[in-house]
Structures are given as C-alpha cells and as structure tokens.
Amino acid sequence: MQKLDKINRLLGIFFCVSLVSFTLPGLTQKPKEQPRLNVISEVKGKVEILRAGRKNYQSVFTGDFINSADKIRLMQGALAKVSCDNNSTWIIKTKGEFEVAKGCQYTDRPVYTMQKINTSPTLAGNDLSIPYLISPRNSGILTQQPTLRWNPVKGASNYSIKISGKEINWATNANQPMVVYSGKQPLRAGIWYNVIITANNGVSTKDKDDPTFFVLGDSDIRQVKTDIAQLQKQPLSNESKTIALAHLYRSNNLNADAIDVLEKLVKNGNKTTAVYQLLGNIYQQIELNLLARETYLTALKLAEAEKNLEAKASLQVSLGEVHKALALEKQSVQWFEKAQASYQDLGDEEKVRELEQKLRELKN
C-alpha cells in the first residue's frame, strides 16, 4: 500500500509538468498548469521590487523569483535582466517603475514553471547508514545510459545495484558510489524504473527506499533541446544561463540534470544564495532531507551576509519543513517562528498568517 501511494504521488508530480505529455489509459483530465516562473538573472546598481500585496519596496537580488503582479523599480544608472517564463530576456536599463506583466508577457507555453515541494518523511534520505540513491532519483532523464550516484556508506567497499522495470532486470557491482547503466536492453520512454542498492556490509535500500526514474519521450526531448538552444541565445552571462538551465530542467521534472548543473556550480566555488537555495529545493523535493538541510543552512548564511531578507524568510520556512520531515518538531517550530518574524519585517501579512496556521498545527 505504501509503495502504491508513492507511485500515485509521483505520477501526480509527473503529470503537473507542462512539457511532459505521456498519457495513460483513463487519465483524460487536463493537468493543472503550474505557476509561471520569472527570475531576476542579473542586477547592477540599485534595483528594488514591490511585491503584490505589500506596501514597501525592497532590494532585489540575483535569483529572486518575481510574479507578474509585482513591480520593479530602478534608480539612475541601474540595470536588471529578467529571465521570463517564456524563455525570453527582459532587459531594464532606465530609471523608473515597471510592471512585470508588461515586461514578461504571457504566452501559451511557459518554459519555466514553479514546482511545488511536497516534503516527505521518508527514512532513507534521513539515514546516512543507507546507500540511498541521489541521482537520478524521482526524476526524468534524457539519456538511456544514466549515471547512478548514491550515498557512500561508511565501511562499505562494494555495492550491488539492481534496476528493474518493464522488460528490464539489470544488476551489476561497483566499488565506488557511482555506476553507469550498461544493460543491453535499452531503457524505454515513459516507464518508471526502480533502483535497489546494497552495500557489502549488508545494508540495503530494499524496503527502506523506493526511488524511481523514467526516460523522456523523443518529442519531449526534442522540445527540451529546442528550449536549451533558445536559452543559449539569450543576452546573459554564462553563470546566469547555467542557473536558468537548472530552472528549465526542473520545470521538466529533470531533477537529476538540474542537480548536476547546480552541484558543478557549487564545486566551482559559486557563492550565490539562489544556487544553494534551488539545490536545496530539489533535494527536498526528491526526499533527501539531510542534504536539503545542509544546503539550506549554507544558503541562509549567504542570504544573511548580503542582507537578502526575502531569501532569508523563504529559507527559514524551508528549514522548518525539513526539520518537520526529520521528526524534529521543536526545531521546526523555531524555524517557522523565525520565518514569521522575517515576513513580519517584510510586511507580508499573508505569509505571517500562513505560518501562524503551521505553528498551531505543530504545537497542537
């Protein structure tokens, strides 16, 4: 029953992705469109934003999400670039106040969409003694020969890996926490594949974890590649394009590719709050709560250092959710209370009320 519930939940996530168009018998209802995503890609000088429902402008930072109902204000000599949900770039370089809805105009097919995070209290990603799968985990992939990565278990020197699915029953061994699928039978588009990893100390993910992945269909892969080609033409820095690429992957449920892009940025020394925050969001979404907590804490330090109040408040909420998933209710309450105070400072009464409800539920 637990496994069936998880499959149903994953299918729900899968069908919310606007660019993935597989159909299953009996599912005829059109999926609800995900909220569109516009992102501040680059900022120079003094740039501020007025959020819908708030009274005061605040500073804007690279990587900030903005809604169509928001307004952006530039001081003299400032510049801002916005990656719009339709994969175009809105460049603002004159002093004044600008409506986001006019700069990022509506199109029928958004390329970037906001993904809802459903925090799960799964045990596997919360236990470092388990060789839980990191990538590709609860994700679509573009290749039929994916590289599998998992949590290295202390004291283990060898791992057995099994992938099962329709017409696939592949097994191999590896002496490091990584292996490339090399089965003679190609992975088929639209089929969910299960992974079981067992360390030679006897610890296994069997009955403790249930990660899955699937290959996108040819038409969806072509569309993703077309969108990537369009992104590469945008007047953005290489770093901004890379962050936008991570959003593009995530919007298509390609969590593994998004993680790969962001982890490379981190490895190369990137210290952008938005990079760590987005990476934490994806870890949290694919049920790796320990990795999410570690990444969020780094992002929070960066946000506090640059006095990014919006990111600080959002990260405090995320830390509250992660600690709740880790069954650390006391810490969860503390983070939600901090987030409530931060949103109070921002003048966001709606968020304050939402957090009050969360706190009541936790305290009761």
C-alpha positions in Angstrom: 0.0 0.0 0.0 2.8 2.4 0.9 4.6 1.7 -2.4 1.3 2.2 -4.3 0.7 5.6 -2.6 4.2 6.7 -3.6 3.7 5.7 -7.2 0.4 7.7 -7.2 2.1 10.7 -5.7 5.0 10.6 -8.2 2.5 10.2 -11.1 0.8 13.3 -9.8 4.1 15.3 -9.9 4.8 13.9 -13.3 1.5 15.0 -14.9 1.8 18.5 -13.5 4.9 19.1 -15.6 3.7 21.1 -18.7 6.2 19.8 -21.2 5.8 16.1 -20.4 3.0 14.7 -22.4 2.7 11.0 -21.8 -0.9 9.7 -21.4 -2.1 6.7 -19.5 -5.5 5.0 -20.1 -8.3 6.6 -18.1 -6.4 9.8 -17.4 -8.2 12.3 -19.7 -8.4 15.3 -17.4 -6.1 18.2 -18.5 -3.4 18.7 -15.8 -3.5 21.9 -13.9 -0.9 24.4 -15.1 2.0 25.1 -12.7 2.5 28.7 -11.7 4.8 30.5 -14.1 8.3 31.4 -13.1 10.2 34.7 -13.8 13.7 35.0 -12.3 15.9 38.0 -11.7 19.1 36.9 -13.7 21.4 39.9 -13.3 21.4 43.1 -11.2 23.7 46.1 -11.4 23.1 49.2 -9.2 20.1 49.9 -7.1 17.1 47.7 -8.1 14.0 47.2 -6.0 10.8 45.2 -6.1 7.3 45.8 -4.8 5.6 42.5 -4.2 1.9 42.2 -4.8 0.1 42.7 -1.5 2.9 44.6 0.2 3.3 48.3 0.8 7.1 48.9 0.6 9.8 48.3 -2.0 12.8 46.1 -1.1 16.1 45.4 -2.6 16.2 42.7 -5.3 18.9 40.1 -5.8 20.1 37.7 -8.5 18.0 34.6 -8.5 14.9 36.2 -6.9 11.6 34.8 -8.2 9.1 37.5 -9.3 5.4 37.3 -10.2 3.5 39.0 -12.9 1.7 41.2 -10.4 5.0 42.6 -9.0 6.7 45.9 -9.9 10.4 46.6 -10.4 12.0 50.0 -9.7 15.4 51.1 -11.0 17.4 54.0 -9.7 19.6 56.1 -12.0 22.4 54.0 -13.7 20.9 50.7 -12.6 20.3 47.6 -14.8 18.3 44.5 -14.4 17.8 41.4 -16.5 14.8 39.1 -16.0 14.6 35.5 -17.4 10.9 35.4 -18.3 8.8 32.3 -18.1 8.6 32.2 -22.0 12.4 31.8 -22.3 13.0 35.4 -23.3 15.1 38.1 -21.5 13.6 41.4 -20.4 16.3 44.0 -20.0 15.6 47.1 -17.9 18.1 49.9 -18.1 16.3 53.1 -17.5 15.3 54.8 -14.3 11.6 54.2 -13.3 9.0 51.8 -12.2 8.0 48.8 -14.4 5.2 46.2 -14.2 6.4 42.7 -14.6 3.3 41.7 -16.5 4.3 44.1 -19.3 8.0 43.1 -19.4 7.4 39.4 -19.3 4.4 38.9 -21.5 2.0 36.0 -21.3 2.5 33.1 -23.8 0.6 29.8 -24.2 3.5 27.6 -23.3 5.7 28.6 -20.3 9.2 27.2 -20.3 9.9 27.9 -16.7 7.3 26.9 -14.1 7.3 27.0 -10.3 7.4 23.5 -8.8 5.6 22.7 -5.6 7.7 20.9 -3.0 6.0 18.0 -1.2 8.2 17.3 1.8 8.2 13.6 2.6 9.2 12.0 5.9 10.9 9.1 4.1 13.5 7.4 6.2 16.1 6.6 3.5 17.3 10.1 2.8 17.5 10.8 6.5 19.8 7.9 7.4 23.5 8.1 6.4 24.0 4.4 7.0 21.8 3.6 4.0 23.2 3.8 0.4 20.2 5.8 -0.8 20.1 6.9 -4.4 20.9 10.5 -5.0 20.6 10.7 -8.8 18.6 10.1 -10.9 16.0 10.0 -8.1 12.3 10.6 -8.6 13.3 12.3 -11.9 13.0 12.2 -15.6 16.2 11.7 -17.6 17.3 12.5 -21.2 19.6 9.5 -21.8 19.2 5.8 -21.9 22.5 5.3 -20.2 22.2 7.3 -16.9 24.9 7.6 -14.3 23.6 6.4 -10.9 25.0 8.1 -7.8 24.2 7.1 -4.2 25.2 7.9 -0.6 28.6 6.3 0.2 28.2 4.1 3.3 30.9 4.2 5.9 32.8 0.9 6.0 31.4 -0.4 2.6 33.9 -1.2 -0.2 31.5 -2.7 -2.7 27.9 -2.2 -3.8 25.4 -4.3 -5.8 23.0 -2.3 -7.9 19.7 -3.5 -9.4 17.4 -1.7 -11.9 14.0 -3.2 -12.6 11.1 -2.2 -14.8 9.2 -3.3 -17.8 11.4 -5.8 -19.7 14.4 -4.6 -17.6 16.1 -6.6 -14.8 19.7 -5.4 -14.7 22.3 -6.0 -12.0 25.9 -5.1 -11.5 28.5 -4.3 -8.9 30.6 -1.3 -8.2 33.5 -0.5 -5.8 32.5 3.2 -5.6 29.2 5.0 -5.1 28.6 5.5 -8.8 27.9 3.4 -11.9 26.7 3.9 -15.5 23.8 1.8 -16.7 25.2 -0.6 -19.4 22.4 -3.0 -19.9 21.9 -4.5 -23.4 18.2 -3.8 -23.2 17.6 0.0 -23.7 15.5 1.9 -21.2 12.1 2.7 -22.6 10.5 6.1 -22.6 7.7 6.7 -20.1 8.5 3.6 -18.0 9.2 4.1 -14.3 12.3 2.2 -13.2 13.1 1.1 -9.6 16.6 1.0 -8.1 17.9 -1.1 -5.2 21.4 -0.6 -3.8 23.0 -3.0 -1.3 26.3 -2.4 0.4 28.7 -5.3 1.2 28.1 -4.6 4.9 24.6 -5.9 4.4 22.8 -2.5 4.5 20.3 -2.2 1.6 17.7 0.3 0.4 15.3 -2.6 -0.1 12.1 -2.0 1.9 13.5 1.3 3.1 13.6 3.4 0.0 11.8 3.4 -3.3 13.5 5.8 -5.8 12.4 5.8 -9.4 13.3 7.4 -12.7 12.0 7.5 -16.2 13.2 8.4 -19.7 11.5 11.3 -21.5 9.9 10.5 -24.9 11.5 11.6 -28.1 9.2 14.6 -28.7 9.7 15.9 -25.2 13.5 15.5 -25.5 13.4 17.5 -28.8 11.4 20.2 -27.1 13.8 20.4 -24.2 16.8 20.7 -26.6 15.0 23.4 -28.5 14.4 25.4 -25.3 18.0 24.9 -24.3 19.2 26.2 -27.7 16.9 29.3 -27.3 18.3 29.9 -23.8 21.9 29.9 -25.1 21.0 32.8 -27.4 19.8 35.0 -24.5 21.9 38.1 -23.6 23.0 36.6 -20.2 26.3 35.8 -18.6 27.4 32.1 -18.6 26.6 31.8 -14.9 23.1 33.2 -15.4 22.5 30.8 -18.3 23.5 27.9 -16.1 21.1 28.9 -13.4 18.3 29.4 -15.9 19.2 25.9 -17.3 18.7 24.4 -13.9 15.3 26.0 -13.8 14.5 24.7 -17.3 15.5 21.2 -16.3 13.5 21.3 -13.1 10.4 22.6 -14.9 10.5 19.5 -17.0 10.9 17.2 -13.9 14.5 16.6 -14.9 15.7 16.8 -11.3 18.9 14.8 -11.9 20.1 17.1 -14.7 19.2 20.2 -12.5 21.2 18.8 -9.6 24.2 18.0 -11.8 24.3 21.6 -13.2 23.9 23.2 -9.7 26.4 20.9 -8.0 29.0 21.8 -10.6 28.5 25.5 -9.9 29.0 24.8 -6.2 32.1 22.7 -6.8 33.5 25.6 -8.9 33.1 28.0 -6.0 29.8 29.7 -6.7 28.5 31.6 -3.6 25.2 32.8 -4.9 22.3 32.4 -2.5 19.9 31.4 -5.2 22.1 28.5 -6.4 22.2 26.9 -2.9 18.5 27.6 -2.3 17.4 26.0 -5.6 19.7 23.0 -5.0 18.2 22.6 -1.5 14.7 22.8 -3.0 15.4 19.9 -5.4 17.0 17.8 -2.6 13.9 18.4 -0.5 11.5 17.6 -3.4 13.2 14.2 -4.1 13.1 13.3 -0.4 16.8 13.9 0.6 16.1 15.9 3.6 19.5 15.7 5.2 21.2 17.1 2.1 18.4 19.7 1.8 19.1 20.9 5.4 22.8 21.2 4.9 22.4 23.1 1.6 19.7 25.4 3.1 21.9 26.3 6.0 24.7 27.4 3.7 22.2 29.4 1.6 20.9 31.1 4.8 24.4 32.2 5.7 24.8 33.7 2.3 21.4 35.4 2.4 22.2 37.0 5.8 25.6 38.2 4.6 24.1 40.0 1.7 21.0 41.1 3.7 18.6 39.4 1.4 15.5 39.4 3.6 13.3 37.7 1.0 15.6 34.7 0.7 16.2 34.6 4.4 12.5 34.3 5.1 11.9 31.7 2.4 14.9 29.6 3.6 13.6 29.7 7.2 10.3 28.3 6.0 12.2 25.5 4.1 14.2 24.7 7.2 11.0 24.4 9.2 9.6 22.0 6.7 12.8 19.9 6.5 13.0 19.6 10.3 9.4 18.6 10.4 10.1 15.8 7.9 13.0 14.8 10.1 10.6 14.5 13.0 12.4 17.3 14.8 9.3 19.2 15.8 10.9 21.6 18.3 13.5 22.8 15.7 10.7 23.0 13.2 8.7 25.3 15.4 11.8 27.5 16.0 12.4 27.9 12.2 8.8 28.7 11.5 8.8 31.3 14.2 11.9 32.9 12.8 10.3 32.9 9.3 7.2 34.5 10.7 9.2 37.3 12.2 11.1 37.8 8.9 7.9 38.0 6.9 6.5 40.5 9.5 9.6 42.7 8.8 8.8 42.4 5.1 5.2 43.4 5.6 3.8 40.2 4.1 0.8 39.6 6.3 -0.5 36.7 4.2 2.7 34.8 4.8 2.5 35.7 8.5 -1.0 34.2 8.7 0.1 31.0 6.8 2.9 30.5 9.3 0.6 31.1 12.2 -1.5 28.2 10.9 1.6 25.9 10.6 2.6 26.7 14.1 -0.8 26.0 15.5 -0.8 22.6 13.8 2.7 21.8 15.1 2.1 22.9 18.7 -1.2 21.0 18.9 
